[in-house]
Amino acid sequence: MILGHAATTLVAKRAAPDMPWWLLLVSAFLIDIAMFTFVGLGIETMEPTGGSPSLSNAIVDMTFSHDLVPQIGWTLLAGAIAFVVSGRRLFALIAMALSLGHWLCDLVAGYGHFVFGPDSHPIGTDWYHLNLTAALTFEAALGVLCVFLFTRGKSYSPSAQIGLYGLFGVLPFAFLVI
């Protein structure tokens, strides 16, 4: 899930309009930031299995960034960052919800995860490998719901609304051809 994580920041922005976008995005993508850092350091892996790279043919090991046990720490870290930066408990709670929400959405529409490491109990659907269309459909549906909640009762121009619905409700399907 990629755009779906960004879509969740729309709902968070609606709940806390004065929370900075950068803080919302860092909170929503904290475990992916950790994953790409760990991949760069050689601690975790994300490699295509042949042919052209795609979401469905990658071998991934995200033990320290995406498994259940480390997620507890990432959720707390997201809240701590938000609280240190803003001094506001509401921002810390929203940051924690975005970080945990990222992980929960990945369980439905992402790579398979484990409790802690590949030798532990597997959790999640692993739809990126098993049913990429279902994963992207879930992501698009989440995006549409988030846009609806963000724009509900507000006066956004029709072109802005079409753009948001297109970005979060249609663009995820581009990953079927990339």
C-alpha positions in Angstrom: 0.0 0.0 0.0 1.4 3.3 -1.0 -1.2 5.9 -1.8 -3.5 4.6 0.8 -1.1 5.6 3.5 -1.1 9.1 2.2 -4.9 9.1 1.9 -5.2 8.4 5.6 -3.4 11.8 6.3 -6.5 13.5 4.8 -8.7 12.2 7.6 -6.1 13.1 10.2 -5.8 16.6 8.7 -9.6 16.9 9.0 -9.4 15.9 12.7 -6.5 18.3 13.4 -6.4 21.0 10.8 -3.4 22.8 12.4 -1.2 19.6 12.4 1.5 20.2 9.8 1.3 18.1 6.6 5.0 17.0 6.9 4.3 15.6 10.4 1.2 13.7 9.1 3.2 12.3 6.3 6.2 11.3 8.4 3.8 9.6 10.8 2.0 7.7 8.1 5.1 6.6 6.4 7.4 6.1 9.4 7.7 2.3 9.0 8.4 2.7 5.3 11.1 5.3 6.0 12.6 2.8 8.4 12.3 -0.1 5.9 14.0 1.9 3.1 16.7 2.9 5.5 17.2 -0.7 6.6 17.2 -1.9 3.0 19.9 0.7 2.2 21.9 -0.5 5.2 21.5 -4.2 4.2 19.5 -5.0 7.4 16.3 -5.8 5.5 15.8 -6.9 1.8 13.5 -6.0 -1.0 14.6 -7.5 -4.3 12.8 -8.4 -7.5 12.8 -12.2 -8.3 13.5 -11.8 -12.0 12.0 -10.0 -15.0 11.0 -6.4 -14.5 10.6 -5.2 -10.9 7.0 -5.1 -9.7 5.2 -5.3 -6.4 4.2 -8.9 -6.9 7.6 -10.4 -7.7 9.7 -9.0 -4.9 11.3 -10.9 -2.1 10.9 -8.9 1.0 12.2 -9.2 4.6 10.8 -6.4 6.7 11.4 -7.9 10.2 12.5 -4.8 11.9 10.3 -2.3 10.2 7.0 -4.1 9.6 6.6 -7.1 11.9 4.3 -6.9 14.9 6.8 -6.7 17.7 8.7 -3.8 16.2 5.5 -2.0 15.2 4.8 -1.4 18.9 8.0 0.7 19.1 7.4 2.5 15.7 3.9 3.5 16.9 5.3 4.9 20.2 8.2 6.6 18.3 5.7 8.3 15.9 3.8 9.7 18.9 7.0 10.8 20.6 8.2 12.6 17.5 4.9 14.4 17.2 4.8 15.3 20.9 8.4 16.6 20.9 7.9 18.7 17.8 4.5 20.1 18.8 4.1 19.6 22.5 0.5 18.5 21.8 -1.0 15.2 23.0 -3.6 15.3 20.2 -0.9 15.4 17.5 1.0 12.5 19.3 -2.2 10.4 19.3 -2.9 11.1 15.7 0.7 10.3 14.7 0.4 7.0 16.6 -2.9 6.2 14.9 -1.3 6.9 11.4 1.6 4.7 12.2 -0.5 1.9 13.5 -3.0 2.4 10.7 -0.2 2.0 8.1 0.7 -1.4 9.6 -3.0 -2.6 9.8 -3.6 -1.6 6.2 -0.5 -3.5 5.2 -1.9 -6.6 6.9 -4.9 -6.4 4.5 -3.2 -5.1 1.4 0.5 -5.6 1.4 3.3 -8.1 1.8 3.0 -10.8 4.4 4.3 -9.9 7.9 5.2 -12.0 10.9 5.0 -11.6 14.6 8.8 -11.2 14.6 10.9 -12.6 11.8 10.2 -15.3 9.2 10.5 -18.1 11.8 7.5 -16.7 13.8 3.8 -16.9 13.0 2.8 -15.3 9.7 0.1 -12.6 9.7 -1.6 -10.7 7.0 -2.9 -11.5 3.6 0.3 -11.2 1.5 -1.9 -9.8 -1.3 1.0 -8.1 -3.0 2.1 -11.6 -3.9 -1.1 -13.5 -4.0 -3.7 -11.1 -5.3 -2.3 -7.7 -6.4 -5.6 -6.6 -7.9 -7.4 -7.2 -4.6 -4.7 -5.3 -2.8 -4.9 -2.3 -5.1 -8.7 -2.4 -5.0 -8.6 -2.2 -1.2 -6.1 0.7 -1.4 -8.3 2.6 -3.9 -11.4 2.0 -1.8 -9.6 3.3 1.3 -8.5 6.3 -0.7 -12.0 7.1 -1.9 -13.3 6.8 1.7 -10.6 9.1 3.0 -11.2 11.7 0.3 -14.9 11.6 1.0 -14.3 12.1 4.7 -11.8 14.9 4.0 -14.1 16.8 1.6 -17.4 16.2 3.3 -19.1 19.4 4.2 -16.3 21.5 2.8 -16.5 23.6 -0.4 -13.8 22.2 -2.7 -14.0 23.0 -6.4 -15.2 20.1 -8.6 -11.8 19.9 -10.2 -10.1 19.6 -6.8 -12.5 16.8 -5.8 -12.0 15.0 -9.1 -8.2 15.3 -8.7 -8.3 13.9 -5.2 -10.6 11.0 -6.1 -8.5 10.3 -9.2 -5.3 10.4 -7.2 -6.4 8.1 -4.4 -9.1 6.1 -6.1 -7.7 5.4 -9.6 -4.0 5.9 -9.6 -3.3 2.9 -7.3 -4.2 0.7 -10.3 -1.2 2.1 -12.2 0.8 -0.4 -10.2 -0.8 -3.2 -12.2 1.1 -2.0 -15.3 4.3 -0.7 -13.7 
